[in-house]
């Protein structure tokens, strides 16, 4: 709810994974485009990789043998065309590294991001931050949108500057440790 108009996958529906089969007709009627919907976990812990699921595809095939418990919350929304995606690493309210990781649906990594992407992400992280260190993914789909937030420990860093990540994550960890010790 913190990101509202900044979210790529909006409007959306959140529900327990175990309800997918019961909700499937509603989901495809509401969000289906060309017989697909976008489905992803609500969790930043990557319990499965979000993506398009076809109406006739089995949920087990979509999950590719990943185990998802019935009470895990998932999100369904309309598919979107994404031209580029960037991952930005945030430590203690500051963007410390970034990398493009996708272009036109293909893995295409390069360190950094354009200034307008950095500025957009900076505005988004002012709205809410789940942890002292996390990653935010920004998607370009005609405009810029927040694609997702992920946990620091479960994310790949693509071509982000690892020296900067280690330095700033260490400072954040030291800060948290001092605050807990007080």
Buried (B, 14 or more C-beta within 10 A) or exposed (E): EEBEEBBBBBEBBEBEBEBBEEBBEEBBEBBBEEEBBBBBBBBBEBBBEBEBBBEEEEEEEBBEEEEBEEEBEBBBBBBBEBEBBBBBBBBBEEBBBBBBBBBEEEEBBEEBBBEEBBEBBBEBBEEEBBBBBBBBBBBBBEEBBBBBBBBBEEBEBBBBBEEBBEBBBEBBBEEBEEEEEE
